[in-house]
């Protein structure tokens, strides 16, 4: 499935909606129709994914695009210039497409255009230059990429070894991007940085995730020379994370932002980035707090059912220890 079609499922709610198959009657194009339309928006979308995979091999692995599992690609500021050009070029290709009467072409065109416009805005505002947080940033993705890589054949382990021994280059590029962000005054919050320092220390220290890969290669029965390369790569990967921890703690942290909040303007951009939709943030904010208040009252009722004399906190603790 092309990227445009994948993102159709994510519009508005950020999650997939499962509907009865009968309700889709007449809406899913048959194979003949798909063959007819592949020379327009779907071809543009497929070409975009191909180019994206070349620029971001780590993302290619996450998307399941084959052929890039031994590479990291560039992570320094220049890659974002390349990404910006890709977004603009693809948007131009979409603009040049003739109008269509087919529903799926128009839907794919609208979704891909919106997706690329949001991506381009993020790059032009320098957001990748402060992509640092404790949940979903390159700090985690470098390591998590290995979770997504197959570990069965010798070729699989050759790709893993290739990435292990070159991880220092990928992290060096990431540090360059963060440093450029610091130069522009684009930095992450202090608490995010501190959390990332701890995560890097875990990946660099004894018992690191990377050490598990040595046993995995051995269990897969890889040749001795490849086993040596995997073990060498593990040492390089751990050292790379130690260097990242040192950089974040000694150089980045002093320049980090004290406030956790990012402000309404940046928050609005981020919500549009993830939802591909504009929402009323004030209304959603008040709705969420109402839901929290309702939930807290329901929990208080449950506490009183356990024991009328219990406070909310004591009732919560009682619920944790009583069947």
Secondary structure as GFF3:
##gff-version 3
##sequence-region A 1 323
A	DSSP	alpha_helix	3	8	.	.	.	ID=ss1
A	DSSP	three_ten_helix	21	24	.	.	.	ID=ss2
A	DSSP	alpha_helix	31	37	.	.	.	ID=ss3
A	DSSP	alpha_helix	41	55	.	.	.	ID=ss4
A	DSSP	alpha_helix	57	63	.	.	.	ID=ss5
A	DSSP	alpha_helix	77	96	.	.	.	ID=ss6
A	DSSP	alpha_helix	103	124	.	.	.	ID=ss7
A	DSSP	three_ten_helix	127	130	.	.	.	ID=ss8
A	DSSP	alpha_helix	138	144	.	.	.	ID=ss9
A	DSSP	three_ten_helix	145	148	.	.	.	ID=ss10
A	DSSP	alpha_helix	154	184	.	.	.	ID=ss11
A	DSSP	alpha_helix	190	204	.	.	.	ID=ss12
A	DSSP	alpha_helix	209	219	.	.	.	ID=ss13
A	DSSP	alpha_helix	224	247	.	.	.	ID=ss14
A	DSSP	pi_helix	248	252	.	.	.	ID=ss15
A	DSSP	three_ten_helix	253	255	.	.	.	ID=ss16
A	DSSP	alpha_helix	264	275	.	.	.	ID=ss17
A	DSSP	alpha_helix	281	306	.	.	.	ID=ss18
A	DSSP	alpha_helix	312	321	.	.	.	ID=ss19
###
